[in-house]
Amino acid sequence: MAPRFHRKILKNGMTILFEKRDLPVVSVAFAVRNGGINESISEKGISHFIEHMLYKGTPTRNTKKIAEEIEKNGGELNGFTDEAITAYWCKMPSKHLDVALNVLGDMVKNPLFEKKELEKERKVIFEEIKMRKDNPVTYVFDEIQSCLYGNPLGSSLIGTSETMNKLDKEKLIKKFKEIYQPNNMILCIVGDTTLDKIVNFAEKNFGNKKGKVSKFKIIKKNISKIEKRKGMDQTNLIFAYHTPLAKDNLSYTAQVLSTILAEGMSSRLFTEIREKRNLAYAVKGGSNIGKDYSYNYIYVGTTKEHLSEVKKLILAEFQKVSEEFSENELKQVKEQLIGNYHISIEDSRTQMINLLLYEINGNAKSFYEFEKNISKVKLKDVKKIAKLKKYSFFVLTPED
């Protein structure tokens, strides 16, 4: 564990995560343990909609004032909704930490949900839905989850035009009050301050109300889909497969396998598909590992004529790893992952998000055990996971 990291649970249930740094910069986030995975199919998009509305004003700050207080003090402001978390963050000079805490704290406690602003923001999200569909790369990443999971997890967390039209002010306020309570909240800070200051702020500004988060059954599946679209030149495909959950030490094995196959220019599939055969420009992979669901993916942008060949190359490489992967190559991949880990720590905002995600998946302290856990990965386990029995495949390709 990092010697200057603190994790504290307050009496009201709020989790405080703090990593002390000496540079005069601080990254601050308020997050709730709720996202797309906690929504029924009929309310898909509500967590994301609430996220948008929290930037639209409080009784003491309108949208412009929220942004100005952060930005005119040298900061940047943003947020995100994921499957298991919604977060609101800023990064700014540490001398303005009070501003960060007061603005973000006001946002997560006192949103107005004004009907006029709500209807305006609904239109913004409709445009976001269209944008994601019109971008082939984004679209295939959204769609692969529907090939891996049944609803509600299989449906996009941004929602659809149908579900968004059903979400009115009353529903948003009801859901907000259920979720945005201290026992569901995480306050994460990376930078130059003290634990006492953070705890004092949280205890002074947040009460003891208890919230609840909905849980739905995770239904795993494996299907393949090909969708055709006019006006495209490139075929975009994602190959994905279920992996061990974050609570399982084999999740680190899954990260090793993903790195071997498709992460970086030295990866096997980048070499085979792009460098040796010039079949694609983009060849990349990654892991989406959580507490309740987990998968690895490989993305390739290629031509329609080469789709079958690319798929064969992907499957062949899994087979090769399951049979030929060596201790020497494993050692090299571990070094790569550990190096990437240390690089990710450099930026306080990235580190803040790292800690949030590890907390959502179990306990933020385990982030600091990454090097140890990667070092423990065994060759036989990597080979075992590489022996794929089932997988999902989504393709968006030009229409004939």
C-alpha positions as CSV (number, residue, x, y, z in Angstrom):
1,M,0.0,0.0,0.0
2,A,1.2,3.5,-0.7
3,P,2.4,5.1,2.5
4,R,0.4,8.3,1.9
5,F,-2.9,6.8,0.9
6,H,-5.9,6.8,3.3
7,R,-9.2,5.1,3.0
8,K,-11.8,6.1,5.7
9,I,-15.5,5.2,6.1
10,L,-17.4,8.0,7.9
11,K,-20.2,7.3,10.4
12,N,-22.8,8.2,7.7
13,G,-21.3,5.6,5.3
14,M,-19.5,8.0,3.0
15,T,-16.1,6.6,1.7
16,I,-13.1,9.0,1.7
17,L,-10.2,8.1,-0.5
18,F,-7.1,10.3,-0.3
19,E,-3.7,10.1,-1.8
20,K,-1.3,12.8,-0.5
21,R,0.9,14.6,-3.1
22,D,3.3,17.5,-2.7
23,L,2.7,19.2,-6.1
24,P,0.4,22.3,-5.9
25,V,-2.4,20.5,-7.8
26,V,-5.4,18.6,-6.6
27,S,-7.9,16.3,-8.4
28,V,-11.3,16.0,-6.6
29,A,-14.3,13.7,-7.4
30,F,-17.6,13.0,-5.8
31,A,-19.0,9.7,-7.0
32,V,-21.9,7.5,-6.4
33,R,-22.0,3.7,-6.5
34,N,-24.5,3.6,-9.3
35,G,-24.6,3.5,-13.1
36,G,-26.0,1.7,-16.0
37,I,-25.8,-1.7,-14.4
38,N,-28.3,-0.6,-11.7
39,E,-31.0,0.4,-14.2
40,S,-34.0,-1.6,-15.3
41,I,-34.5,-1.8,-19.1
42,S,-37.5,0.6,-18.8
43,E,-35.4,3.4,-17.2
44,K,-32.2,3.0,-19.2
45,G,-30.3,6.3,-19.4
46,I,-31.6,7.7,-16.1
47,S,-28.1,7.7,-14.4
48,H,-26.6,9.5,-17.4
49,F,-29.5,11.9,-17.5
50,I,-29.1,12.7,-13.8
51,E,-25.3,13.3,-14.4
52,H,-26.2,15.9,-17.1
53,M,-28.7,17.6,-14.9
54,L,-26.3,18.1,-11.9
55,Y,-24.4,20.6,-14.1
56,K,-27.5,22.6,-14.8
57,G,-27.7,24.6,-11.5
58,T,-28.4,24.6,-7.8
59,P,-30.2,27.2,-5.7
60,T,-27.0,29.3,-5.4
61,R,-25.2,28.5,-8.7
62,N,-26.5,28.5,-12.2
63,T,-24.8,26.5,-15.0
64,K,-22.4,29.3,-15.9
65,K,-21.4,30.0,-12.3
66,I,-20.6,26.3,-11.6
67,A,-18.2,26.3,-14.6
68,E,-16.8,29.8,-13.8
69,E,-15.9,29.0,-10.2
70,I,-13.8,26.1,-11.3
71,E,-12.4,27.4,-14.6
72,K,-11.6,31.0,-13.5
73,N,-9.5,29.5,-10.7
74,G,-7.5,27.6,-13.2
75,G,-9.4,24.3,-13.0
76,E,-11.1,22.0,-15.4
77,L,-14.5,20.4,-14.7
78,N,-16.1,17.2,-16.1
79,G,-17.9,14.0,-15.2
80,F,-18.8,10.5,-16.4
81,T,-21.3,7.8,-16.1
82,D,-20.2,4.2,-16.3
83,E,-21.9,0.9,-15.6
84,A,-21.2,0.9,-11.9
85,I,-20.3,4.5,-11.1
86,T,-21.3,8.1,-11.8
87,A,-18.7,10.7,-11.0
88,Y,-18.2,14.5,-11.0
89,W,-14.7,15.8,-10.9
90,C,-12.4,18.7,-11.2
91,K,-8.7,19.3,-11.3
92,M,-7.3,22.6,-10.1
93,P,-4.5,24.4,-8.1
94,S,-4.6,22.9,-4.6
95,K,-4.9,26.4,-3.0
96,H,-8.4,26.4,-4.4
97,L,-9.5,23.1,-2.9
98,D,-12.2,24.8,-1.0
99,V,-13.7,26.0,-4.2
100,A,-13.6,22.5,-5.7
101,L,-15.3,20.9,-2.6
102,N,-17.9,23.6,-2.3
103,V,-18.9,23.5,-6.0
104,L,-18.9,19.8,-6.4
105,G,-20.6,19.3,-3.0
106,D,-23.3,21.7,-3.9
107,M,-23.9,19.9,-7.3
108,V,-24.3,16.4,-5.7
109,K,-26.6,17.7,-2.9
110,N,-28.7,20.5,-4.3
111,P,-29.5,20.1,-8.0
112,L,-32.6,22.0,-9.2
113,F,-33.9,19.7,-11.9
114,E,-35.7,22.7,-13.5
115,K,-38.2,21.4,-16.0
116,K,-37.1,23.9,-18.7
117,E,-33.5,22.8,-18.3
118,L,-34.5,19.2,-18.2
119,E,-36.2,19.4,-21.5
120,K,-33.3,21.2,-23.1
121,E,-30.8,18.6,-21.8
122,R,-33.0,15.8,-23.1
123,K,-32.5,17.2,-26.6
124,V,-28.7,17.3,-25.9
125,I,-28.8,13.6,-25.0
126,F,-30.8,12.7,-28.1
127,E,-28.0,14.3,-30.1
128,E,-25.4,12.3,-28.1
129,I,-27.3,9.1,-28.9
130,K,-27.2,10.0,-32.6
131,M,-23.6,10.9,-32.4
132,R,-22.7,7.6,-30.9
133,K,-24.6,5.7,-33.5
134,D,-23.1,7.7,-36.4
135,N,-19.6,7.0,-35.2
136,P,-18.8,3.4,-36.3
137,V,-16.0,2.8,-33.8
138,T,-18.1,4.1,-30.8
139,Y,-21.1,2.2,-32.1
140,V,-19.4,-1.2,-32.2
141,F,-18.1,-0.7,-28.7
142,D,-21.6,0.0,-27.5
143,E,-23.1,-2.9,-29.3
144,I,-20.6,-5.6,-28.3
145,Q,-22.1,-5.6,-24.7
146,S,-25.4,-6.7,-26.1
147,C,-23.7,-9.7,-27.6
148,L,-22.2,-10.6,-24.2
149,Y,-25.1,-9.9,-21.8
150,G,-28.8,-10.0,-21.7
151,N,-30.8,-7.0,-20.6
152,P,-30.6,-4.8,-18.7
153,L,-26.8,-4.8,-18.8
154,G,-26.9,-5.6,-22.5
155,S,-28.6,-2.3,-23.3
156,S,-26.6,0.9,-23.6
157,L,-26.3,3.0,-20.5
158,I,-27.0,6.1,-22.5
159,G,-30.5,4.9,-23.1
160,T,-32.6,5.1,-26.2
161,S,-35.0,7.7,-27.6
162,E,-37.9,5.6,-26.3
163,T,-36.6,5.3,-22.7
164,M,-35.4,8.9,-22.6
165,N,-38.8,10.1,-23.6
166,K,-40.3,8.3,-20.6
167,L,-38.0,9.9,-18.0
168,D,-39.8,13.0,-16.5
169,K,-38.8,15.3,-13.7
170,E,-40.5,13.3,-11.0
171,K,-38.7,10.1,-12.0
172,L,-35.3,11.8,-12.1
173,I,-35.9,13.4,-8.6
174,K,-37.1,10.1,-7.1
175,K,-34.1,8.2,-8.4
176,F,-31.7,11.0,-7.4
177,K,-33.0,11.0,-3.8
178,E,-32.7,7.2,-3.6
179,I,-29.1,7.1,-4.8
180,Y,-27.4,10.4,-3.9
181,Q,-27.0,9.8,-0.2
182,P,-23.8,9.6,1.9
183,N,-23.7,5.8,2.2
184,N,-23.6,5.5,-1.6
185,M,-21.0,8.2,-2.0
186,I,-17.2,8.3,-2.5
187,L,-15.2,11.5,-2.1
188,C,-11.8,10.9,-3.7
189,I,-8.9,13.4,-3.6
190,V,-5.4,13.1,-5.0
191,G,-3.2,16.1,-4.3
192,D,-1.7,18.5,-1.8
193,T,-4.1,18.7,1.2
194,T,-4.7,16.8,4.5
195,L,-7.0,14.0,5.4
196,D,-8.4,16.0,8.3
197,K,-9.5,18.8,6.0
198,I,-11.3,16.4,3.7
199,V,-13.0,14.6,6.6
200,N,-14.1,17.8,8.3
201,F,-15.7,19.1,5.1
202,A,-17.6,15.8,4.5
203,E,-18.8,15.5,8.1
204,K,-19.9,19.2,8.2
205,N,-21.7,19.1,4.8
206,F,-23.4,15.7,4.6
207,G,-26.0,14.2,6.9
208,N,-26.9,10.7,7.7
209,K,-29.6,9.8,5.2
210,K,-29.4,6.3,3.8
211,G,-29.8,5.6,0.1
212,K,-30.3,2.4,-1.9
213,V,-29.1,1.1,-5.2
214,S,-31.0,-1.3,-7.4
215,K,-29.5,-4.7,-8.4
216,F,-30.4,-6.7,-11.4
217,K,-29.3,-10.2,-12.5
218,I,-26.3,-10.4,-14.8
219,I,-27.2,-12.7,-17.7
220,K,-24.1,-13.8,-19.7
221,K,-24.4,-14.9,-23.3
222,N,-22.3,-15.3,-26.4
223,I,-23.7,-14.3,-29.8
224,S,-22.3,-12.9,-33.0
225,K,-24.0,-10.1,-35.1
226,I,-23.2,-8.5,-38.5
227,E,-24.9,-5.2,-39.2
228,K,-24.7,-3.6,-42.6
229,R,-24.9,0.2,-43.2
230,K,-24.9,2.4,-46.2
231,G,-22.3,5.2,-46.7
232,M,-19.4,3.4,-45.1
233,D,-16.0,2.3,-46.5
234,Q,-14.5,0.4,-43.5
235,T,-15.6,-2.7,-41.7
236,N,-15.4,-2.3,-37.9
237,L,-15.3,-5.4,-35.8
238,I,-15.0,-6.3,-32.1
239,F,-14.2,-9.7,-30.8
240,A,-14.9,-10.2,-27.1
241,Y,-15.0,-12.9,-24.4
242,H,-16.0,-13.2,-20.8
243,T,-13.1,-13.1,-18.2
244,P,-12.9,-13.6,-14.4
245,L,-14.4,-10.9,-12.2
246,A,-12.3,-8.2,-10.4
247,K,-12.6,-10.1,-7.1
248,D,-10.8,-13.1,-8.7
249,N,-7.0,-13.0,-8.9
250,L,-7.4,-14.5,-12.4
251,S,-8.6,-11.0,-13.5
252,Y,-4.9,-10.1,-13.6
253,T,-4.3,-13.1,-15.8
254,A,-7.0,-11.8,-18.2
255,Q,-5.2,-8.4,-18.3
256,V,-1.9,-10.2,-19.2
257,L,-3.7,-12.1,-22.0
258,S,-5.2,-8.9,-23.4
259,T,-1.8,-7.2,-23.5
260,I,-0.1,-10.1,-25.2
261,L,-2.8,-10.2,-27.9
262,A,-3.7,-6.6,-28.8
263,E,-2.4,-3.8,-26.5
264,G,0.3,-1.8,-28.2
265,M,2.4,-2.0,-31.4
266,S,4.4,-4.9,-30.2
267,S,1.3,-7.1,-29.5
268,R,0.8,-10.3,-31.4
269,L,-2.3,-9.3,-33.3
270,F,-1.0,-5.8,-34.2
271,T,2.0,-7.6,-35.7
272,E,0.0,-10.2,-37.5
273,I,-2.8,-8.1,-38.8
274,R,-1.2,-4.7,-39.5
275,E,2.6,-5.2,-39.8
276,K,2.8,-8.5,-41.6
277,R,-0.4,-8.4,-43.8
278,N,-1.4,-4.7,-43.9
279,L,-5.0,-5.6,-43.3
280,A,-5.9,-2.8,-40.9
281,Y,-4.8,0.5,-39.5
282,A,-6.3,0.2,-36.0
283,V,-5.8,-3.0,-34.0
284,K,-6.3,-2.6,-30.3
285,G,-7.5,-4.4,-27.3
286,G,-8.4,-3.9,-23.6
287,S,-10.2,-5.2,-20.6
288,N,-13.4,-4.1,-19.0
289,I,-13.1,-5.8,-15.6
290,G,-15.7,-5.2,-12.9
291,K,-17.1,-6.7,-9.7
292,D,-20.2,-8.0,-11.4
293,Y,-19.2,-8.4,-15.1
294,S,-16.0,-8.7,-16.9
295,Y,-14.7,-9.1,-20.5
296,N,-11.7,-8.6,-22.8
297,Y,-12.1,-7.1,-26.3
298,I,-10.2,-6.8,-29.5
299,Y,-11.1,-4.1,-32.1
300,V,-10.0,-4.1,-35.7
301,G,-10.9,-1.6,-38.5
302,T,-10.4,-3.4,-41.8
303,T,-12.0,-3.9,-45.3
304,K,-15.1,-5.9,-45.9
305,E,-13.1,-8.4,-48.1
306,H,-10.7,-9.1,-45.3
307,L,-13.2,-9.7,-42.5
308,S,-13.0,-13.5,-42.6
309,E,-9.3,-13.5,-42.7
310,V,-9.0,-11.1,-39.7
311,K,-11.3,-13.3,-37.7
312,K,-9.3,-16.4,-38.5
313,L,-6.1,-14.6,-37.5
314,I,-7.6,-13.6,-34.1
315,L,-8.7,-17.2,-33.3
316,A,-5.4,-18.6,-34.5
317,E,-3.5,-16.3,-32.2
318,F,-5.5,-17.4,-29.2
319,Q,-4.7,-21.0,-30.1
320,K,-1.0,-20.2,-30.4
321,V,-0.9,-18.5,-27.0
322,S,-2.6,-21.5,-25.4
323,E,0.1,-23.8,-26.9
324,E,3.3,-21.8,-27.3
325,F,3.3,-18.9,-24.9
326,S,6.6,-18.9,-23.0
327,E,7.9,-17.9,-19.6
328,N,10.2,-15.3,-21.2
329,E,7.3,-13.7,-23.1
330,L,5.2,-13.7,-19.9
331,K,8.1,-11.9,-18.1
332,Q,8.2,-9.3,-20.8
333,V,4.4,-8.7,-20.7
334,K,4.5,-8.3,-16.9
335,E,7.2,-5.7,-17.2
336,Q,5.0,-3.9,-19.8
337,L,2.0,-3.8,-17.6
338,I,3.9,-2.8,-14.5
339,G,5.5,0.0,-16.5
340,N,2.1,1.2,-17.8
341,Y,0.8,1.1,-14.2
342,H,3.6,3.4,-13.0
343,I,3.0,5.8,-15.9
344,S,-0.7,6.0,-15.1
345,I,0.1,7.1,-11.6
346,E,1.9,10.3,-12.7
347,D,-1.3,12.3,-13.5
348,S,-3.4,13.1,-10.4
349,R,-6.7,13.0,-12.4
350,T,-5.9,9.6,-13.9
351,Q,-4.9,8.4,-10.4
352,M,-8.1,9.7,-8.9
353,I,-10.1,7.7,-11.5
354,N,-7.9,4.6,-10.9
355,L,-8.8,4.8,-7.2
356,L,-12.5,5.3,-7.8
357,L,-12.7,2.3,-10.1
358,Y,-10.8,0.0,-7.7
359,E,-13.1,1.1,-4.9
360,I,-16.2,0.4,-6.9
361,N,-14.8,-3.1,-7.7
362,G,-13.9,-3.8,-4.1
363,N,-11.4,-1.7,-2.2
364,A,-9.2,1.2,-3.5
365,K,-6.3,-0.1,-1.4
366,S,-5.9,-3.0,-3.9
367,F,-4.8,-0.6,-6.6
368,Y,-1.4,-0.4,-4.8
369,E,-1.1,-4.1,-5.0
370,F,-1.2,-4.2,-8.8
371,E,2.5,-4.9,-9.3
372,K,2.4,-7.7,-6.8
373,N,-0.7,-9.3,-8.3
374,I,0.6,-9.0,-11.9
375,S,3.9,-10.6,-10.8
376,K,1.9,-13.6,-9.4
377,V,0.3,-14.4,-12.8
378,K,1.2,-18.0,-13.9
379,L,1.9,-19.2,-17.4
380,K,-0.5,-22.1,-17.1
381,D,-3.3,-19.8,-16.2
382,V,-2.7,-17.5,-19.2
383,K,-2.7,-20.5,-21.5
384,K,-5.9,-21.8,-19.9
385,I,-7.8,-18.6,-20.5
386,A,-6.5,-18.4,-24.0
387,K,-8.3,-21.7,-24.8
388,L,-11.4,-20.0,-25.8
389,K,-14.6,-22.0,-25.8
390,K,-17.0,-19.2,-26.4
391,Y,-16.8,-15.6,-27.6
392,S,-18.9,-12.8,-29.1
393,F,-18.4,-11.0,-32.3
394,F,-20.0,-7.7,-33.6
395,V,-19.4,-6.3,-37.0
396,L,-20.5,-3.1,-38.7
397,T,-19.8,-3.3,-42.4
398,P,-20.7,-1.5,-45.6
399,E,-23.9,-2.6,-47.3
400,D,-23.5,-4.4,-50.6
